């Protein structure tokens, strides 16, 4: 598992959502992201940006085309992203 993928999984586990806004990562709730995690996010920023964009695309497809709740769409999108990362490595 790549560092960025581990970060995305940890964010999901902590109940935080992360979005790409322009060239920045935005996350909520802020209190769910400890300073150490924020530092790791900054270290792997470029890879994390690409990963979050892929995650968002997969979640949106599952939510809007699949009719799933956002929470279920995000859970399945995370599985999609993990599977794609495993195939790529």
Buried (B, 14 or more C-beta within 10 A) or exposed (E): EBEBBEBBBBBBEBEBBBEBEEEEBEBEEEEBBEEEBEEBBEEBBEBBBEBBEBBBEBBBBBBEEEEBEBEBBBBBBBEBBBEBBEEEE
